[in-house]
Amino acid sequence: MTAETQNTRSRTTHLLEKTQLAKGFQDIKDRIQNRDWVEFGLNATIIIFLITLGILVRLLLAYNYRLNYAALSSEIIWDRHVNFYPNNTYLEGYGDFPFYYYNWIKAWFQEGWYPFTDWKLTVPGDPLYFYSYPPIFLYFLVAIWRPGMINLWMAFPMILADTACAGVVYLILREIIKGEHSRFIAIIGGIVMTLSPINIIYNGVYWLNPGPVTLFTLISFYFVVKRKWRNAFFWLAIATMTKQNAMFFTYPLFMVMLGEKAKSEGIKKGLLESIMIAIYYVVICLCCSIPWIFITPIQYGAHLLFPGQFLSLGTEIPEPIINNTIQLSWSFKQLNMADWFVNFIAFGINSMFLMIFAASIIAVFLFLRSSRKNLDNVEFFEWIAMYTILTHILMPRGVYKFYSAYYMPIILVALIGTFSYYSKKSILTSASVLVAIGLFFGFSFWHLVIDRYFTPSILFLACIIIGILAAIRGSFKLIKKGNFQLSKN
């Protein structure tokens, strides 16, 4: 090869690189110019308003509860802890913040604490040996507080994440509800989320953990609505590495993705792309596990699996100790249901059969609907709300009351989406949204004051109601579709 030829190729390569770079800059410029900045600015303003309102409400109530219902006296009001049963109400507050989070955060800064310790070194009653969450939750805990600051700054990242859920609810409703009332309904939905009683009490007053994982899960669902699957599974991985509950959603989301890709791109290509995105999800989880997974891999895995419950093929229904989880079988037993039915439920929960069965029924149904291009976004939230509730109340471990803060935004979107479907007229739309909001608040307040033994039962009832509403809406869709085809013919 002559020197002249090499120079020619070098100039050609340089020209191509320069052209590609210019094209890249042009693409960025086009995206900036084509973006609707008025819409972007309006959405940003609404989200900031919702977050500000949510923080204000939560801080005011948190201060009031610490002023009037303090379980631990302190000169600094923000350093007090809250009574579990204020005014003898069955709120079932939990002491995870003062016992676990507080000690973890202080030990992280003052003792060089390592969260994924060897279980063999466990000291009974020492919270430093019982960190049982993935790493991102730890980063939330230690994000703001530094020695000498009040306890509020320990909890503030969790409070902020909880209030940010209202902004994502607004964005989701803005996407799934079409028509001239879309923004109005979305804003109302966001405001209702900021005022969600269950979220305010457990995340805003008791400073418990659902806020961050709920936020990341909702962001994942937002990208599902927009059918941006790589983004959806990225944020689902972030949610999973915040709290393990989010991993439950890999099943239905994968099935919806697979159904849509198989329909649009063929079975082989759709399956391959879906598997690649699933691998991408695993890689993100592994990246989030660095450096812990390399330092103590066995202990890291053990901490993520704790707390849990061993599976069995028996029908035993252990009586829950105070301030512990409640199984659905125990809840049904307290309602004096037939022994054979309660034993069947107990066997299904202890063996995890019912949980796997219910999850599979819903996931396969979502696959069939998406593979036929019949799954709309409202229907997705109707079924994912039922999936969320069932996979939690059918867990062998049982549920806490405060777990419901995780379900509430999903239930809210499902209810508002369902009821806003029936009319495009302003008055009827407002009335239907009010019905949805009434159901949401009615369930929330009932859930808060009911005895904890009945928490799984009321959640099961909520699941049945959502299913009935989804079936009614589905029937209307079929009638509407049939009428359209008749008029077309």
N, C-alpha and C positions, 0 to 999 in steps of 0.2 A: 504494500500500500504506500503510495507516494505521499510526500508531505503536503502537496496541494490537495489531495483527496481528503486527508485527515483534517486540514483546515476547513475544507468545504463542509464536512460532516459536523465539525465543531460549531461552525457558524449556524448550520441548520438546527442542531440540537439547542443551541442558545436561543435561536429564534422561536423554536417550538415552546421552550420553557417560558420565554417571555410572553408568548401568546397565551399559554395556559394560565400564567399568573394574572395577565390582564383580564382574561375571561373570568377567573375567580373573583377578582375585585369587582368586575361588572355585575356578576351574580349577586354579590353582597349589596352592591349599590341598588340593583333592581329590587331586591327584597325590602330594603329600607324605604325605597320610594313607593313600592306597591302596598306596603302595610297601611292599614287604616289607623292612623295615629289618633284620630278623634275617638274611635271606638276603644283603642288601647288605653288612652288617657281616661276615658269615662269608666272603663272596667277597673283600672287601677285605683281611681278615686273611690269607687264603691267598695272595693275590697279593703282599702285603708280605713274607710268609715266603719265597715263591719268589724274589723279587727279591733279598732279603737273602742267601739261600743262594747264588744265582748270583754276586752280587758277591764274596762271601767266597771261593768256589772260584776265581774268575778272578784276584782279587788275590793269593791265596796262590801260585797257579801262576806268575803274572806275576813275582812277587818271586823265586820259586825259579829260574825260567829266567834272570832277570837276574843272580842270584847265581852260578849254575853254568855258564851258557852265554852269557856276555856277548860280543858282537862288538866293543863299544867300551867301554873301561874308563873308569870315572868313580867319584869318591869317593861320590857319591850314587847308590845302587843304582837308584832309579827313573829316573835320567837315562841309564842304560845301554840299549843296544840288543841285540837277541837274535840269536844265530847262526842262519843259515838252515837248517843241517843239524845240530842237536844230536845228539851220539852217532852221527853219520853216518846219521841217519834222514832219509828223503825227505819231510820236512814241507813243504819248499818255502816257507819263510817269505819274506816280501817286505819290501822296505825303503821302502814308501810312507810310513810314519809318519816315520822319521828324515829322509828326503830331501824329501818333499813337505809333509806336514801340519805338521811341526815348523817348517819355514821359512815356510810360509804364515801360521801363527799368530803367530810372532814378528814377521814383516814387517807384519802387520795392526796390531799394537799399537805397533811401534817405528819403522816406516818409512812409515806411511800408505799401505800397499800397496793397489792396485786390482786385483781378481782377473781381470776380463775385459779384459785388455790387448790392444793391437793386435799381431796375429801378425807383422806386418812388423818389429816391434822385437825379435823373439825372439832371445835370446842362447843359443847351444848350451850345454846343461848347467845352465842357470839355472832352478831349479824355480818361480820366481815368475812365469814366463810360461806355465806348464802347468797352471793350474787348469781342470779339465774336468768339473766337477760343477755342478748347479743351485745356487741360493743357499742353500737350507735346510741343506745339508750344511756350508756355511761357517759358518752360525750355530751348528751343533753344535760345530764346532772351536773357536770363539772364546767359547763360552758361559761357561766357568769360569776358564780360565787367565788370569793377569795377570803382567806382568813381575816376576820374583823368585820365582815359584812353581816347583815341580818338574814334570817332564814328565807325571807321572801325571794331573795335572789337565787337561792337553790331551786326554788319551784318555778321561777318566772319562765324559763324556757319551755316547761311543760304547759304552763298556762297559755303562753303565746302560741304554741302549736295547736292547742285546743281551739283557741279563738280563730286561728287561720283556717280551720276547717270550714267556717262559715263562708269564707271567700271562695273556697273550692266548691262548696255546695252551690253558691251563686253561679260560678262558671259552668258547672255541670247542668244546672237547670236552664241556663241560657242556651246551651247546646241542644238539649233534648226536647225542649218545648218550643215549637215554632209558632209563628204568627205575630200579630201586633202587640199581644200582651206578654210576650216572652220575657222582656226585661223586667216588667212590673212583677211578674210571678217569681222570677229569679231573685229579685231584691227582697221580696217578702220571705221567700225561702231562706235566704241568707240571714235575715233578721231573726226569724224563728230559730235558726240554728244557734245564733249568739245567745238566745234566751232559753235554750234547751235546759230544762230543770236538772235532768240527770247529769249532763255535762258540767253545769255550773256547780252542782254539789260535790261530785266526786273529783273532777279535775280542777275546779276553781276554788273550792273550799278545803277539801281534804288533801289536795295536791297529790293525786294518784297518777298512775302511769299511762292510761290509754291515749292521751293527747297526741304524742309524736307518731305512734304507729297508725292512728286513725288518719292523721294528716297525709302521711305518705301513701296509705292505702287509697284514700280519696283521689290523690293526684294520679295514681295508677289507673283508677276507674275513669278519670277525666280523659286520659289518653286512649282508653278502651273505647269510649264514646266517639272519639275522633278517629278511631281505627288506626292509631299509630302504635303498633304492637311492640316494637323495640323499646320505645319510651315507656309503654305500659309495664313491661316486664323489668325494665331498669328500676322504676320507682317501686314496684312490688318487691324487688330484691332489697332495696333500701328499707322498705317497711319490715320485711322479714328479719333484717339484721338490726331492727329496732326492738321488735318483740315477735316471738315465734308464731303467734296467732295468724299473722299475715300469710304464712306459708300455705294455709288451708285454701287460699284463693288461686294457687297455681293450677289446681285441677280444673275448675270451671273456666278460667280464662284461657287455658291452653285449648280446651275443647271448643270454645267459641272461635278462637283464632284458627284452629285446624279446620273447623267447618267452613269458615269463610274463605280461607285460602284454597281448600280443596275444591270449592265451588268455582272460584274465579280463576285458579291457575292449574287445576288438575290435581289428582290425588297424590302422585309422586312428588311433584314440585311443591305442592302445599304442605305435605308431610315433612319434606326435607327442610323447608324454610321454618316451619314450626319447631322442629327439633333444634335447629340452629339457634333460634331465639330462646328456647328453653336452656340450651347450653350457655348462652349469653347470661341468662338469669343466674345460673350456678356460678359462672366466673365472677359476676359482680358480688355475689355473696362471699366467695372466697377472698376477693380483694378487700372487702370490708372486714374480714377476719384477721387480716394482717395487722400487727405482728403476732397476735395471741396464738394463732393456730400453729405457728412455728416454735413458739417458746414452750408451750405446754399443750400439745395437740390432744392428748387423752383427756386431760382435765378440762380443756376448753369444751370438748364435746360433752363431757359429763355435766358441766354446769348448764349447758343449753338444754339438756334433757331433763334437768331438775327444775321445778318439781313436777312430778307426774304420778302415774299410778299403774301398777302392774295389771296386765289383763288377766281375766279368769273366765271360766265357763260356768261359774256358779250364779246363784240368784240372791246372794247376800246384799243387804242394803244397810251399810253401816250408818249409825246415827252420827250426824256431823257434830264435831266439837264446836265450841263457841267461836264465832268469827271465822269459820272455815267455809269451804265450798259446799254447795248443795246439789245433789244429784236429782235428775228429773224423777227417778223412781221413788226417792224419798219424798219428794214433793207430792207425787200422786198418792203415796201411802198416807200422807197427812190429810188428803182429800177423801179418804175412806173409799178409794176405788177398789174394785174386786181384786182379791188376792192373786188369782191366776193372771190377770192383766198386769198388775204391778210386778209380779215375778217375771213375766215375759219381758217387760220393759227393763227390769234389772239385769236379766241375762243379756239382752241386746246391748245395753250400755257397758256392762262389765267386759264383754267380749269385743266391744267396739263394732259389732255387726251392724247395729242400727245406724251408727254414725257413717260408716262406709256405704251402707245401702242407700241412705238418704242422699248423701253427697253424690253417689254415682247416678241415681235417678235424675237428679237435677242437672248434673254435668252432661249426661247423655242427651237429655231433653234439649239443653242449650245447644249442643252439637247439631242435633237434628234440625232445630229451628234455624241456626246460622247457616247450615249447609244448603238450606232451601231459600236463603235470603229472606226469611220471614221474621227474623228477630229484630225488633226495633229497640231503641235505647231505653224506653220506658219499661218494656217487658224484661230487658236485661236486669234493670234495677229491682223489679218486682221479684224475680227469681233469685237474684243475688242476695236480696234481703232475707228471703226464706232460707237460703243456703247458709248465710252467716249465723242466723239464729239456731238452726238445727245442728250445725256442726259444733256449736259451742254447748248447747244444752244436752247433747248426746255424748259429750266427752266423758270418759270414765271418771275423770277427776271432778267433774261438776263445775258449777259457776259461782262466782261472787256477784253481788249486786252491782258493783262498780264496773264489771265487764260490759254492762249495757251501754256505757258511754261510747264504746266501740261501734255498737250497732246503730245508734240513733241517727247519725247523718244519712246512713244508707236507707233506713226506714223512712226518714223524712222525704228524701228524693223519690222513693217509690210511691209514697202516698200522694205527694203533690203531682207527680207525673201521671199517676192513675186518674186522679179526679179532674185535672186540668184537660184531660183528653176529650171530655164529653161535649164541650161547648166552645165556640169561638166568640160568642157574644159577651160583652163586658160584664153585664150584671150576673149572668149565669156562671161565667168564669170566676168572678169574685166569690160567688156563693159556694162553688165547688171547692175552691182553694180554702175557704173558711172551714168547710167540712173536714178537709184533710188536716188543717192546723188544729181543729178541735179534737180530732182523733189522736193526733200526736201529743198534744198537751194532756189530754185525758189519760192516755196510757202512761205518760211520764210521771204524773202526780200519783196515780194509782201504784205504779211501780215503786215510787219512793217510800210510800207510807205502809205498804203491805209487809207482813212478816216475811223475813228472808226465806223461810221454808217454802213459800209459794212463788219465789222468784222464777224458777224454771217453768212453772205452770203458766204464769202470766205471759212469759215469753213464748211459750208454745201456743197460747191463745192468740197472741199477736201474729204469729206465723200463719195460723189458720185464717185469720181475718185478711191478711195480705193475700193469701192464696185465693180466697173467695173473690176479693176485689179484682185480682188479676184474671180470674176465670170470667167474671162479668165483662170486664173490658175486652177480653179476647173474643167473647161472643158478639159484642158490639162491632168489633173489627171485622168479623166474618160476615155479619149482616150488611155492614157498610160496603164491604168488598163485593158481596153478592148483588147488592142493589146497583153498584157501579157497573158490574159486568152486564146486568140486565139492561140498564139504560144505554150501554155501549152497543149491545146487540139490537 
